[in-house]
Amino acid sequence: MSEKKLSNERVEVSIPRGGDREDPNLFVGINGLSYLLPKGKKSLVPREVADEIARSEQARDALDEVMDSLQRTSV
């Protein structure tokens, strides 16, 4: 098994601010490394972290679409 190290390339990400009762930070963990990113601010992160955040947002959007579809069919 080979280990992949995170690249040195950094990209800027902006995490939307959460609700009043939500955690003020976004936790991202990749390959044993942890990142705690403040919501409502911009952060410089390795490309892999930005890609994981984008993948997570896409998965959340897909789930929202499925949930909306199920609600429409159950009414």
CHARMM internal coordinates of N, CA and C (Angstrom, degrees):
IC EDIT
DIST 1 N 1 CA 1.4461
DIST 1 CA 1 C 1.5320
ANGL 1 N 1 CA 1 C 107.57
DIST 1 C 2 N 1.3261
ANGL 1 CA 1 C 2 N 115.76
DIHE 1 N 1 CA 1 C 2 N 128.59
DIST 2 N 2 CA 1.4612
ANGL 1 C 2 N 2 CA 118.85
DIHE 1 CA 1 C 2 N 2 CA 179.25
DIST 2 CA 2 C 1.5160
ANGL 2 N 2 CA 2 C 109.52
DIHE 1 C 2 N 2 CA 2 C -103.21
DIST 2 C 3 N 1.3101
ANGL 2 CA 2 C 3 N 114.90
DIHE 2 N 2 CA 2 C 3 N 146.15
DIST 3 N 3 CA 1.4646
ANGL 2 C 3 N 3 CA 120.27
DIHE 2 CA 2 C 3 N 3 CA 178.19
DIST 3 CA 3 C 1.5187
ANGL 3 N 3 CA 3 C 109.10
DIHE 2 C 3 N 3 CA 3 C -94.60
DIST 3 C 4 N 1.3138
ANGL 3 CA 3 C 4 N 115.11
DIHE 3 N 3 CA 3 C 4 N 137.65
DIST 4 N 4 CA 1.4548
ANGL 3 C 4 N 4 CA 120.67
DIHE 3 CA 3 C 4 N 4 CA 174.72
DIST 4 CA 4 C 1.5079
ANGL 4 N 4 CA 4 C 107.77
DIHE 3 C 4 N 4 CA 4 C -103.86
DIST 4 C 5 N 1.3131
ANGL 4 CA 4 C 5 N 116.75
DIHE 4 N 4 CA 4 C 5 N 125.22
DIST 5 N 5 CA 1.4594
ANGL 4 C 5 N 5 CA 119.65
DIHE 4 CA 4 C 5 N 5 CA 176.31
DIST 5 CA 5 C 1.5162
ANGL 5 N 5 CA 5 C 109.16
DIHE 4 C 5 N 5 CA 5 C -87.60
DIST 5 C 6 N 1.3232
ANGL 5 CA 5 C 6 N 116.36
DIHE 5 N 5 CA 5 C 6 N 151.14
DIST 6 N 6 CA 1.4517
ANGL 5 C 6 N 6 CA 120.72
DIHE 5 CA 5 C 6 N 6 CA 176.41
DIST 6 CA 6 C 1.5187
ANGL 6 N 6 CA 6 C 109.09
DIHE 5 C 6 N 6 CA 6 C -67.03
DIST 6 C 7 N 1.3300
ANGL 6 CA 6 C 7 N 115.99
DIHE 6 N 6 CA 6 C 7 N 144.83
DIST 7 N 7 CA 1.4598
ANGL 6 C 7 N 7 CA 120.11
DIHE 6 CA 6 C 7 N 7 CA -179.53
DIST 7 CA 7 C 1.5249
ANGL 7 N 7 CA 7 C 110.92
DIHE 6 C 7 N 7 CA 7 C -70.24
DIST 7 C 8 N 1.3196
ANGL 7 CA 7 C 8 N 114.98
DIHE 7 N 7 CA 7 C 8 N 162.66
DIST 8 N 8 CA 1.4593
ANGL 7 C 8 N 8 CA 120.58
DIHE 7 CA 7 C 8 N 8 CA 177.03
DIST 8 CA 8 C 1.5184
ANGL 8 N 8 CA 8 C 111.33
DIHE 7 C 8 N 8 CA 8 C -83.85
DIST 8 C 9 N 1.3387
ANGL 8 CA 8 C 9 N 116.89
DIHE 8 N 8 CA 8 C 9 N -11.00
DIST 9 N 9 CA 1.4562
ANGL 8 C 9 N 9 CA 120.30
DIHE 8 CA 8 C 9 N 9 CA -179.69
DIST 9 CA 9 C 1.5275
ANGL 9 N 9 CA 9 C 109.55
DIHE 8 C 9 N 9 CA 9 C -67.41
DIST 9 C 10 N 1.3061
ANGL 9 CA 9 C 10 N 116.54
DIHE 9 N 9 CA 9 C 10 N 128.62
DIST 10 N 10 CA 1.4667
ANGL 9 C 10 N 10 CA 121.56
DIHE 9 CA 9 C 10 N 10 CA 179.22
DIST 10 CA 10 C 1.5241
ANGL 10 N 10 CA 10 C 109.42
DIHE 9 C 10 N 10 CA 10 C -111.79
DIST 10 C 11 N 1.3122
ANGL 10 CA 10 C 11 N 115.77
DIHE 10 N 10 CA 10 C 11 N 141.22
DIST 11 N 11 CA 1.4569
ANGL 10 C 11 N 11 CA 121.39
DIHE 10 CA 10 C 11 N 11 CA 176.58
DIST 11 CA 11 C 1.5246
ANGL 11 N 11 CA 11 C 108.14
DIHE 10 C 11 N 11 CA 11 C -129.36
DIST 11 C 12 N 1.3164
ANGL 11 CA 11 C 12 N 115.07
DIHE 11 N 11 CA 11 C 12 N 155.04
DIST 12 N 12 CA 1.4572
ANGL 11 C 12 N 12 CA 120.12
DIHE 11 CA 11 C 12 N 12 CA -179.35
DIST 12 CA 12 C 1.5199
ANGL 12 N 12 CA 12 C 109.40
DIHE 11 C 12 N 12 CA 12 C -91.20
DIST 12 C 13 N 1.3178
ANGL 12 CA 12 C 13 N 116.21
DIHE 12 N 12 CA 12 C 13 N 131.27
DIST 13 N 13 CA 1.4605
ANGL 12 C 13 N 13 CA 121.77
DIHE 12 CA 12 C 13 N 13 CA 175.01
DIST 13 CA 13 C 1.5197
ANGL 13 N 13 CA 13 C 108.51
DIHE 12 C 13 N 13 CA 13 C -124.08
DIST 13 C 14 N 1.3026
ANGL 13 CA 13 C 14 N 115.04
DIHE 13 N 13 CA 13 C 14 N 150.01
DIST 14 N 14 CA 1.4562
ANGL 13 C 14 N 14 CA 121.14
DIHE 13 CA 13 C 14 N 14 CA 176.51
DIST 14 CA 14 C 1.5157
ANGL 14 N 14 CA 14 C 107.25
DIHE 13 C 14 N 14 CA 14 C -121.87
DIST 14 C 15 N 1.3048
ANGL 14 CA 14 C 15 N 116.52
DIHE 14 N 14 CA 14 C 15 N 120.52
DIST 15 N 15 CA 1.4535
ANGL 14 C 15 N 15 CA 122.33
DIHE 14 CA 14 C 15 N 15 CA -179.60
DIST 15 CA 15 C 1.5224
ANGL 15 N 15 CA 15 C 107.51
DIHE 14 C 15 N 15 CA 15 C -96.50
DIST 15 C 16 N 1.3468
ANGL 15 CA 15 C 16 N 117.56
DIHE 15 N 15 CA 15 C 16 N 122.43
DIST 16 N 16 CA 1.4703
ANGL 15 C 16 N 16 CA 119.04
DIHE 15 CA 15 C 16 N 16 CA 179.73
DIST 16 CA 16 C 1.5246
ANGL 16 N 16 CA 16 C 111.67
DIHE 15 C 16 N 16 CA 16 C -58.96
DIST 16 C 17 N 1.2980
ANGL 16 CA 16 C 17 N 115.24
DIHE 16 N 16 CA 16 C 17 N 147.55
DIST 17 N 17 CA 1.4645
ANGL 16 C 17 N 17 CA 121.35
DIHE 16 CA 16 C 17 N 17 CA 177.83
DIST 17 CA 17 C 1.5313
ANGL 17 N 17 CA 17 C 108.24
DIHE 16 C 17 N 17 CA 17 C -66.73
DIST 17 C 18 N 1.3014
ANGL 17 CA 17 C 18 N 116.28
DIHE 17 N 17 CA 17 C 18 N 140.18
DIST 18 N 18 CA 1.4523
ANGL 17 C 18 N 18 CA 121.17
DIHE 17 CA 17 C 18 N 18 CA 178.43
DIST 18 CA 18 C 1.5149
ANGL 18 N 18 CA 18 C 111.71
DIHE 17 C 18 N 18 CA 18 C -90.73
DIST 18 C 19 N 1.3167
ANGL 18 CA 18 C 19 N 116.27
DIHE 18 N 18 CA 18 C 19 N -178.84
DIST 19 N 19 CA 1.4553
ANGL 18 C 19 N 19 CA 121.72
DIHE 18 CA 18 C 19 N 19 CA 176.87
DIST 19 CA 19 C 1.5201
ANGL 19 N 19 CA 19 C 111.46
DIHE 18 C 19 N 19 CA 19 C -71.48
DIST 19 C 20 N 1.3182
ANGL 19 CA 19 C 20 N 115.69
DIHE 19 N 19 CA 19 C 20 N 170.10
DIST 20 N 20 CA 1.4666
ANGL 19 C 20 N 20 CA 121.26
DIHE 19 CA 19 C 20 N 20 CA -178.33
DIST 20 CA 20 C 1.5253
ANGL 20 N 20 CA 20 C 112.89
DIHE 19 C 20 N 20 CA 20 C -59.96
DIST 20 C 21 N 1.3167
ANGL 20 CA 20 C 21 N 116.90
DIHE 20 N 20 CA 20 C 21 N -31.31
DIST 21 N 21 CA 1.4691
ANGL 20 C 21 N 21 CA 120.49
DIHE 20 CA 20 C 21 N 21 CA -176.45
DIST 21 CA 21 C 1.5247
ANGL 21 N 21 CA 21 C 112.96
DIHE 20 C 21 N 21 CA 21 C -97.67
DIST 21 C 22 N 1.3344
ANGL 21 CA 21 C 22 N 117.22
DIHE 21 N 21 CA 21 C 22 N 3.85
DIST 22 N 22 CA 1.4633
ANGL 21 C 22 N 22 CA 121.29
DIHE 21 CA 21 C 22 N 22 CA 179.47
DIST 22 CA 22 C 1.5239
ANGL 22 N 22 CA 22 C 110.57
DIHE 21 C 22 N 22 CA 22 C -90.51
DIST 22 C 23 N 1.3079
ANGL 22 CA 22 C 23 N 115.17
DIHE 22 N 22 CA 22 C 23 N 159.75
DIST 23 N 23 CA 1.4586
ANGL 22 C 23 N 23 CA 121.26
DIHE 22 CA 22 C 23 N 23 CA 174.89
DIST 23 CA 23 C 1.5275
ANGL 23 N 23 CA 23 C 108.36
DIHE 22 C 23 N 23 CA 23 C -60.62
DIST 23 C 24 N 1.3267
ANGL 23 CA 23 C 24 N 118.63
DIHE 23 N 23 CA 23 C 24 N 134.90
DIST 24 N 24 CA 1.4676
ANGL 23 C 24 N 24 CA 120.55
DIHE 23 CA 23 C 24 N 24 CA -178.61
DIST 24 CA 24 C 1.5304
ANGL 24 N 24 CA 24 C 113.21
DIHE 23 C 24 N 24 CA 24 C -75.83
DIST 24 C 25 N 1.3323
ANGL 24 CA 24 C 25 N 117.28
DIHE 24 N 24 CA 24 C 25 N -1.34
DIST 25 N 25 CA 1.4633
ANGL 24 C 25 N 25 CA 122.00
DIHE 24 CA 24 C 25 N 25 CA -178.64
DIST 25 CA 25 C 1.5187
ANGL 25 N 25 CA 25 C 110.64
DIHE 24 C 25 N 25 CA 25 C -127.20
DIST 25 C 26 N 1.3424
ANGL 25 CA 25 C 26 N 115.64
DIHE 25 N 25 CA 25 C 26 N 155.11
DIST 26 N 26 CA 1.4586
ANGL 25 C 26 N 26 CA 122.56
DIHE 25 CA 25 C 26 N 26 CA 173.80
DIST 26 CA 26 C 1.5174
ANGL 26 N 26 CA 26 C 107.78
DIHE 25 C 26 N 26 CA 26 C -107.82
DIST 26 C 27 N 1.3219
ANGL 26 CA 26 C 27 N 117.02
DIHE 26 N 26 CA 26 C 27 N 124.96
DIST 27 N 27 CA 1.4610
ANGL 26 C 27 N 27 CA 121.75
DIHE 26 CA 26 C 27 N 27 CA 177.46
DIST 27 CA 27 C 1.5179
ANGL 27 N 27 CA 27 C 108.78
DIHE 26 C 27 N 27 CA 27 C -92.57
DIST 27 C 28 N 1.3351
ANGL 27 CA 27 C 28 N 116.72
DIHE 27 N 27 CA 27 C 28 N 130.43
DIST 28 N 28 CA 1.4622
ANGL 27 C 28 N 28 CA 122.45
DIHE 27 CA 27 C 28 N 28 CA 175.03
DIST 28 CA 28 C 1.5175
ANGL 28 N 28 CA 28 C 106.96
DIHE 27 C 28 N 28 CA 28 C -130.90
DIST 28 C 29 N 1.3295
ANGL 28 CA 28 C 29 N 116.94
DIHE 28 N 28 CA 28 C 29 N 128.42
DIST 29 N 29 CA 1.4531
ANGL 28 C 29 N 29 CA 121.37
DIHE 28 CA 28 C 29 N 29 CA 177.46
DIST 29 CA 29 C 1.5190
ANGL 29 N 29 CA 29 C 110.46
DIHE 28 C 29 N 29 CA 29 C -123.91
DIST 29 C 30 N 1.3294
ANGL 29 CA 29 C 30 N 116.72
DIHE 29 N 29 CA 29 C 30 N 128.93
DIST 30 N 30 CA 1.4626
ANGL 29 C 30 N 30 CA 122.11
DIHE 29 CA 29 C 30 N 30 CA 179.30
DIST 30 CA 30 C 1.5199
ANGL 30 N 30 CA 30 C 108.97
DIHE 29 C 30 N 30 CA 30 C -139.55
DIST 30 C 31 N 1.3277
ANGL 30 CA 30 C 31 N 115.95
DIHE 30 N 30 CA 30 C 31 N 125.10
DIST 31 N 31 CA 1.4646
ANGL 30 C 31 N 31 CA 122.18
DIHE 30 CA 30 C 31 N 31 CA 175.49
DIST 31 CA 31 C 1.5259
ANGL 31 N 31 CA 31 C 112.40
DIHE 30 C 31 N 31 CA 31 C 51.52
DIST 31 C 32 N 1.3108
ANGL 31 CA 31 C 32 N 116.69
DIHE 31 N 31 CA 31 C 32 N 41.61
DIST 32 N 32 CA 1.4524
ANGL 31 C 32 N 32 CA 121.05
DIHE 31 CA 31 C 32 N 32 CA 176.88
DIST 32 CA 32 C 1.5207
ANGL 32 N 32 CA 32 C 114.95
DIHE 31 C 32 N 32 CA 32 C 82.35
DIST 32 C 33 N 1.3282
ANGL 32 CA 32 C 33 N 117.52
DIHE 32 N 32 CA 32 C 33 N -2.65
DIST 33 N 33 CA 1.4590
ANGL 32 C 33 N 33 CA 120.76
DIHE 32 CA 32 C 33 N 33 CA 176.25
DIST 33 CA 33 C 1.5194
ANGL 33 N 33 CA 33 C 108.87
DIHE 32 C 33 N 33 CA 33 C -101.15
DIST 33 C 34 N 1.3198
ANGL 33 CA 33 C 34 N 116.57
DIHE 33 N 33 CA 33 C 34 N 138.69
DIST 34 N 34 CA 1.4559
ANGL 33 C 34 N 34 CA 121.46
DIHE 33 CA 33 C 34 N 34 CA -177.70
DIST 34 CA 34 C 1.5236
ANGL 34 N 34 CA 34 C 110.48
DIHE 33 C 34 N 34 CA 34 C -114.84
DIST 34 C 35 N 1.3152
ANGL 34 CA 34 C 35 N 114.79
DIHE 34 N 34 CA 34 C 35 N 143.04
DIST 35 N 35 CA 1.4603
ANGL 34 C 35 N 35 CA 122.16
DIHE 34 CA 34 C 35 N 35 CA 177.81
DIST 35 CA 35 C 1.5217
ANGL 35 N 35 CA 35 C 107.39
DIHE 34 C 35 N 35 CA 35 C -130.10
DIST 35 C 36 N 1.3155
ANGL 35 CA 35 C 36 N 116.96
DIHE 35 N 35 CA 35 C 36 N 133.99
DIST 36 N 36 CA 1.4504
ANGL 35 C 36 N 36 CA 123.44
DIHE 35 CA 35 C 36 N 36 CA 175.99
DIST 36 CA 36 C 1.5243
ANGL 36 N 36 CA 36 C 106.50
DIHE 35 C 36 N 36 CA 36 C -118.34
DIST 36 C 37 N 1.3341
ANGL 36 CA 36 C 37 N 115.95
DIHE 36 N 36 CA 36 C 37 N 104.41
DIST 37 N 37 CA 1.4592
ANGL 36 C 37 N 37 CA 121.44
DIHE 36 CA 36 C 37 N 37 CA -172.56
DIST 37 CA 37 C 1.5199
ANGL 37 N 37 CA 37 C 110.31
DIHE 36 C 37 N 37 CA 37 C -104.48
DIST 37 C 38 N 1.3300
ANGL 37 CA 37 C 38 N 117.47
DIHE 37 N 37 CA 37 C 38 N 130.59
DIST 38 N 38 CA 1.4645
ANGL 37 C 38 N 38 CA 120.09
DIHE 37 CA 37 C 38 N 38 CA -179.58
DIST 38 CA 38 C 1.5247
ANGL 38 N 38 CA 38 C 111.68
DIHE 37 C 38 N 38 CA 38 C -70.60
DIST 38 C 39 N 1.3242
ANGL 38 CA 38 C 39 N 115.87
DIHE 38 N 38 CA 38 C 39 N 133.52
DIST 39 N 39 CA 1.4631
ANGL 38 C 39 N 39 CA 120.51
DIHE 38 CA 38 C 39 N 39 CA 177.23
DIST 39 CA 39 C 1.5192
ANGL 39 N 39 CA 39 C 109.05
DIHE 38 C 39 N 39 CA 39 C -76.72
DIST 39 C 40 N 1.3364
ANGL 39 CA 39 C 40 N 115.87
DIHE 39 N 39 CA 39 C 40 N 144.90
DIST 40 N 40 CA 1.4485
ANGL 39 C 40 N 40 CA 120.81
DIHE 39 CA 39 C 40 N 40 CA 179.31
DIST 40 CA 40 C 1.5195
ANGL 40 N 40 CA 40 C 113.64
DIHE 39 C 40 N 40 CA 40 C 84.05
DIST 40 C 41 N 1.3291
ANGL 40 CA 40 C 41 N 116.85
DIHE 40 N 40 CA 40 C 41 N 8.17
DIST 41 N 41 CA 1.4670
ANGL 40 C 41 N 41 CA 121.61
DIHE 40 CA 40 C 41 N 41 CA -179.86
DIST 41 CA 41 C 1.5218
ANGL 41 N 41 CA 41 C 109.50
DIHE 40 C 41 N 41 CA 41 C -136.37
DIST 41 C 42 N 1.3337
ANGL 41 CA 41 C 42 N 115.65
DIHE 41 N 41 CA 41 C 42 N 164.51
DIST 42 N 42 CA 1.4555
ANGL 41 C 42 N 42 CA 121.51
DIHE 41 CA 41 C 42 N 42 CA 176.11
DIST 42 CA 42 C 1.5203
ANGL 42 N 42 CA 42 C 109.54
DIHE 41 C 42 N 42 CA 42 C -94.36
DIST 42 C 43 N 1.3351
ANGL 42 CA 42 C 43 N 115.78
DIHE 42 N 42 CA 42 C 43 N 144.95
DIST 43 N 43 CA 1.4555
ANGL 42 C 43 N 43 CA 121.43
DIHE 42 CA 42 C 43 N 43 CA 179.32
DIST 43 CA 43 C 1.5137
ANGL 43 N 43 CA 43 C 109.64
DIHE 42 C 43 N 43 CA 43 C -137.39
DIST 43 C 44 N 1.3285
ANGL 43 CA 43 C 44 N 117.63
DIHE 43 N 43 CA 43 C 44 N 147.93
DIST 44 N 44 CA 1.4579
ANGL 43 C 44 N 44 CA 122.81
DIHE 43 CA 43 C 44 N 44 CA 172.42
DIST 44 CA 44 C 1.5187
ANGL 44 N 44 CA 44 C 108.09
DIHE 43 C 44 N 44 CA 44 C -95.54
DIST 44 C 45 N 1.3340
ANGL 44 CA 44 C 45 N 115.64
DIHE 44 N 44 CA 44 C 45 N 122.48
DIST 45 N 45 CA 1.4666
ANGL 44 C 45 N 45 CA 120.73
DIHE 44 CA 44 C 45 N 45 CA -176.66
DIST 45 CA 45 C 1.5236
ANGL 45 N 45 CA 45 C 109.31
DIHE 44 C 45 N 45 CA 45 C -135.04
DIST 45 C 46 N 1.3441
ANGL 45 CA 45 C 46 N 117.85
DIHE 45 N 45 CA 45 C 46 N 159.69
DIST 46 N 46 CA 1.4586
ANGL 45 C 46 N 46 CA 119.97
DIHE 45 CA 45 C 46 N 46 CA 173.87
DIST 46 CA 46 C 1.5340
ANGL 46 N 46 CA 46 C 110.58
DIHE 45 C 46 N 46 CA 46 C -59.84
DIST 46 C 47 N 1.3165
ANGL 46 CA 46 C 47 N 116.41
DIHE 46 N 46 CA 46 C 47 N 150.80
DIST 47 N 47 CA 1.4689
ANGL 46 C 47 N 47 CA 122.46
DIHE 46 CA 46 C 47 N 47 CA -178.96
DIST 47 CA 47 C 1.5371
ANGL 47 N 47 CA 47 C 111.12
DIHE 46 C 47 N 47 CA 47 C -51.37
DIST 47 C 48 N 1.3191
ANGL 47 CA 47 C 48 N 118.24
DIHE 47 N 47 CA 47 C 48 N -40.29
DIST 48 N 48 CA 1.4655
ANGL 47 C 48 N 48 CA 121.55
DIHE 47 CA 47 C 48 N 48 CA -177.94
DIST 48 CA 48 C 1.5252
ANGL 48 N 48 CA 48 C 111.95
DIHE 47 C 48 N 48 CA 48 C -62.05
DIST 48 C 49 N 1.3238
ANGL 48 CA 48 C 49 N 116.59
DIHE 48 N 48 CA 48 C 49 N -35.27
DIST 49 N 49 CA 1.4639
ANGL 48 C 49 N 49 CA 120.64
DIHE 48 CA 48 C 49 N 49 CA 179.01
DIST 49 CA 49 C 1.5288
ANGL 49 N 49 CA 49 C 109.57
DIHE 48 C 49 N 49 CA 49 C -69.14
DIST 49 C 50 N 1.3278
ANGL 49 CA 49 C 50 N 116.75
DIHE 49 N 49 CA 49 C 50 N -44.22
DIST 50 N 50 CA 1.4642
ANGL 49 C 50 N 50 CA 120.82
DIHE 49 CA 49 C 50 N 50 CA 177.48
DIST 50 CA 50 C 1.5292
ANGL 50 N 50 CA 50 C 110.55
DIHE 49 C 50 N 50 CA 50 C -61.09
DIST 50 C 51 N 1.3302
ANGL 50 CA 50 C 51 N 117.00
DIHE 50 N 50 CA 50 C 51 N -40.81
DIST 51 N 51 CA 1.4664
ANGL 50 C 51 N 51 CA 120.66
DIHE 50 CA 50 C 51 N 51 CA 178.26
DIST 51 CA 51 C 1.5247
ANGL 51 N 51 CA 51 C 111.24
DIHE 50 C 51 N 51 CA 51 C -63.41
DIST 51 C 52 N 1.3226
ANGL 51 CA 51 C 52 N 117.07
DIHE 51 N 51 CA 51 C 52 N -39.93
DIST 52 N 52 CA 1.4717
ANGL 51 C 52 N 52 CA 120.86
DIHE 51 CA 51 C 52 N 52 CA -180.00
DIST 52 CA 52 C 1.5259
ANGL 52 N 52 CA 52 C 110.97
DIHE 51 C 52 N 52 CA 52 C -67.97
DIST 52 C 53 N 1.3296
ANGL 52 CA 52 C 53 N 116.98
DIHE 52 N 52 CA 52 C 53 N -38.58
DIST 53 N 53 CA 1.4633
ANGL 52 C 53 N 53 CA 120.36
DIHE 52 CA 52 C 53 N 53 CA 176.70
DIST 53 CA 53 C 1.5264
ANGL 53 N 53 CA 53 C 109.80
DIHE 52 C 53 N 53 CA 53 C -62.37
DIST 53 C 54 N 1.3357
ANGL 53 CA 53 C 54 N 116.71
DIHE 53 N 53 CA 53 C 54 N -43.89
DIST 54 N 54 CA 1.4715
ANGL 53 C 54 N 54 CA 121.06
DIHE 53 CA 53 C 54 N 54 CA 178.85
DIST 54 CA 54 C 1.5299
ANGL 54 N 54 CA 54 C 110.74
DIHE 53 C 54 N 54 CA 54 C -63.84
DIST 54 C 55 N 1.3371
ANGL 54 CA 54 C 55 N 117.61
DIHE 54 N 54 CA 54 C 55 N -41.96
DIST 55 N 55 CA 1.4618
ANGL 54 C 55 N 55 CA 121.03
DIHE 54 CA 54 C 55 N 55 CA 178.70
DIST 55 CA 55 C 1.5211
ANGL 55 N 55 CA 55 C 110.58
DIHE 54 C 55 N 55 CA 55 C -62.49
DIST 55 C 56 N 1.3100
ANGL 55 CA 55 C 56 N 116.79
DIHE 55 N 55 CA 55 C 56 N -41.19
DIST 56 N 56 CA 1.4554
ANGL 55 C 56 N 56 CA 121.80
DIHE 55 CA 55 C 56 N 56 CA 179.30
DIST 56 CA 56 C 1.5305
ANGL 56 N 56 CA 56 C 111.08
DIHE 55 C 56 N 56 CA 56 C -64.11
DIST 56 C 57 N 1.3378
ANGL 56 CA 56 C 57 N 116.80
DIHE 56 N 56 CA 56 C 57 N -41.35
DIST 57 N 57 CA 1.4654
ANGL 56 C 57 N 57 CA 120.29
DIHE 56 CA 56 C 57 N 57 CA 178.23
DIST 57 CA 57 C 1.5236
ANGL 57 N 57 CA 57 C 111.30
DIHE 56 C 57 N 57 CA 57 C -64.52
DIST 57 C 58 N 1.3441
ANGL 57 CA 57 C 58 N 116.89
DIHE 57 N 57 CA 57 C 58 N -39.46
DIST 58 N 58 CA 1.4604
ANGL 57 C 58 N 58 CA 120.56
DIHE 57 CA 57 C 58 N 58 CA 177.92
DIST 58 CA 58 C 1.5264
ANGL 58 N 58 CA 58 C 110.94
DIHE 57 C 58 N 58 CA 58 C -64.06
DIST 58 C 59 N 1.3285
ANGL 58 CA 58 C 59 N 116.66
DIHE 58 N 58 CA 58 C 59 N -40.97
DIST 59 N 59 CA 1.4683
ANGL 58 C 59 N 59 CA 120.48
DIHE 58 CA 58 C 59 N 59 CA 178.76
DIST 59 CA 59 C 1.5185
ANGL 59 N 59 CA 59 C 110.68
DIHE 58 C 59 N 59 CA 59 C -64.89
DIST 59 C 60 N 1.3352
ANGL 59 CA 59 C 60 N 117.24
DIHE 59 N 59 CA 59 C 60 N -40.85
DIST 60 N 60 CA 1.4645
ANGL 59 C 60 N 60 CA 120.99
DIHE 59 CA 59 C 60 N 60 CA 177.95
DIST 60 CA 60 C 1.5296
ANGL 60 N 60 CA 60 C 110.89
DIHE 59 C 60 N 60 CA 60 C -63.64
DIST 60 C 61 N 1.3354
ANGL 60 CA 60 C 61 N 116.99
DIHE 60 N 60 CA 60 C 61 N -42.70
DIST 61 N 61 CA 1.4647
ANGL 60 C 61 N 61 CA 121.00
DIHE 60 CA 60 C 61 N 61 CA 178.68
DIST 61 CA 61 C 1.5301
ANGL 61 N 61 CA 61 C 111.11
DIHE 60 C 61 N 61 CA 61 C -63.42
DIST 61 C 62 N 1.3379
ANGL 61 CA 61 C 62 N 117.05
DIHE 61 N 61 CA 61 C 62 N -40.45
DIST 62 N 62 CA 1.4595
ANGL 61 C 62 N 62 CA 120.73
DIHE 61 CA 61 C 62 N 62 CA 178.59
DIST 62 CA 62 C 1.5284
ANGL 62 N 62 CA 62 C 110.45
DIHE 61 C 62 N 62 CA 62 C -64.63
DIST 62 C 63 N 1.3274
ANGL 62 CA 62 C 63 N 117.25
DIHE 62 N 62 CA 62 C 63 N -41.54
DIST 63 N 63 CA 1.4642
ANGL 62 C 63 N 63 CA 120.84
DIHE 62 CA 62 C 63 N 63 CA 177.21
DIST 63 CA 63 C 1.5264
ANGL 63 N 63 CA 63 C 110.77
DIHE 62 C 63 N 63 CA 63 C -62.44
DIST 63 C 64 N 1.3419
ANGL 63 CA 63 C 64 N 116.57
DIHE 63 N 63 CA 63 C 64 N -43.31
DIST 64 N 64 CA 1.4662
ANGL 63 C 64 N 64 CA 120.22
DIHE 63 CA 63 C 64 N 64 CA 178.42
DIST 64 CA 64 C 1.5287
ANGL 64 N 64 CA 64 C 111.14
DIHE 63 C 64 N 64 CA 64 C -58.49
DIST 64 C 65 N 1.3312
ANGL 64 CA 64 C 65 N 117.01
DIHE 64 N 64 CA 64 C 65 N -41.40
DIST 65 N 65 CA 1.4681
ANGL 64 C 65 N 65 CA 120.88
DIHE 64 CA 64 C 65 N 65 CA 178.81
DIST 65 CA 65 C 1.5210
ANGL 65 N 65 CA 65 C 111.37
DIHE 64 C 65 N 65 CA 65 C -63.39
DIST 65 C 66 N 1.3205
ANGL 65 CA 65 C 66 N 117.17
DIHE 65 N 65 CA 65 C 66 N -43.05
DIST 66 N 66 CA 1.4660
ANGL 65 C 66 N 66 CA 121.10
DIHE 65 CA 65 C 66 N 66 CA 179.38
DIST 66 CA 66 C 1.5257
ANGL 66 N 66 CA 66 C 109.77
DIHE 65 C 66 N 66 CA 66 C -64.90
DIST 66 C 67 N 1.3258
ANGL 66 CA 66 C 67 N 117.14
DIHE 66 N 66 CA 66 C 67 N -44.00
DIST 67 N 67 CA 1.4569
ANGL 66 C 67 N 67 CA 120.53
DIHE 66 CA 66 C 67 N 67 CA -179.72
DIST 67 CA 67 C 1.5334
ANGL 67 N 67 CA 67 C 110.82
DIHE 66 C 67 N 67 CA 67 C -63.09
DIST 67 C 68 N 1.3347
ANGL 67 CA 67 C 68 N 117.10
DIHE 67 N 67 CA 67 C 68 N -43.03
DIST 68 N 68 CA 1.4744
ANGL 67 C 68 N 68 CA 120.60
DIHE 67 CA 67 C 68 N 68 CA 176.89
DIST 68 CA 68 C 1.5174
ANGL 68 N 68 CA 68 C 111.03
DIHE 67 C 68 N 68 CA 68 C -60.86
DIST 68 C 69 N 1.3273
ANGL 68 CA 68 C 69 N 117.00
DIHE 68 N 68 CA 68 C 69 N -42.09
DIST 69 N 69 CA 1.4593
ANGL 68 C 69 N 69 CA 121.59
DIHE 68 CA 68 C 69 N 69 CA 179.56
DIST 69 CA 69 C 1.5277
ANGL 69 N 69 CA 69 C 110.82
DIHE 68 C 69 N 69 CA 69 C -63.22
DIST 69 C 70 N 1.3306
ANGL 69 CA 69 C 70 N 116.33
DIHE 69 N 69 CA 69 C 70 N -42.78
DIST 70 N 70 CA 1.4612
ANGL 69 C 70 N 70 CA 119.92
DIHE 69 CA 69 C 70 N 70 CA 179.92
DIST 70 CA 70 C 1.5346
ANGL 70 N 70 CA 70 C 111.51
DIHE 69 C 70 N 70 CA 70 C -66.20
DIST 70 C 71 N 1.3154
ANGL 70 CA 70 C 71 N 116.43
DIHE 70 N 70 CA 70 C 71 N -37.50
DIST 71 N 71 CA 1.4772
ANGL 70 C 71 N 71 CA 119.80
DIHE 70 CA 70 C 71 N 71 CA 178.33
DIST 71 CA 71 C 1.5134
ANGL 71 N 71 CA 71 C 111.07
DIHE 70 C 71 N 71 CA 71 C -66.04
DIST 71 C 72 N 1.3374
ANGL 71 CA 71 C 72 N 117.01
DIHE 71 N 71 CA 71 C 72 N -39.61
DIST 72 N 72 CA 1.4683
ANGL 71 C 72 N 72 CA 120.46
DIHE 71 CA 71 C 72 N 72 CA 179.90
DIST 72 CA 72 C 1.5311
ANGL 72 N 72 CA 72 C 111.15
DIHE 71 C 72 N 72 CA 72 C -65.82
DIST 72 C 73 N 1.3351
ANGL 72 CA 72 C 73 N 117.40
DIHE 72 N 72 CA 72 C 73 N -37.74
DIST 73 N 73 CA 1.4643
ANGL 72 C 73 N 73 CA 119.78
DIHE 72 CA 72 C 73 N 73 CA -177.66
DIST 73 CA 73 C 1.5230
ANGL 73 N 73 CA 73 C 112.16
DIHE 72 C 73 N 73 CA 73 C -78.56
DIST 73 C 74 N 1.3357
ANGL 73 CA 73 C 74 N 118.12
DIHE 73 N 73 CA 73 C 74 N -21.08
DIST 74 N 74 CA 1.4649
ANGL 73 C 74 N 74 CA 119.39
DIHE 73 CA 73 C 74 N 74 CA -177.26
DIST 74 CA 74 C 1.5316
ANGL 74 N 74 CA 74 C 112.31
DIHE 73 C 74 N 74 CA 74 C -87.56
DIST 74 C 75 N 1.3183
ANGL 74 CA 74 C 75 N 117.74
DIHE 74 N 74 CA 74 C 75 N -7.91
DIST 75 N 75 CA 1.4687
ANGL 74 C 75 N 75 CA 120.26
DIHE 74 CA 74 C 75 N 75 CA -177.96
DIST 75 CA 75 C 1.4991
ANGL 75 N 75 CA 75 C 110.78
DIHE 74 C 75 N 75 CA 75 C -84.23
END
COOR INIT
IC SEED 1 N 1 CA 1 C
IC BUILD
